[in-house]
């Protein structure tokens, strides 16, 4: 998952689904050490890559 995100989605604005009501939104800043970093309005969200069920361009 990590290499896919870095190669295909870096810099893109995405929505990330992690199950239940957990959907996150933001620009892919980085994905390293199994942690996806999203940025939106100068705030960062850190998501464990192994918890991602689905990710798509917003």
Secondary structure as UniProt FT lines:
FT   HELIX           2..8
FT   TURN            9..11
FT   STRAND          13..17
FT   TURN            20..21
FT   STRAND          23..32
FT   TURN            33..34
FT   STRAND          35..40
FT   TURN            41..42
FT   STRAND          43..48
FT   HELIX           49..51
FT   STRAND          54..57
//
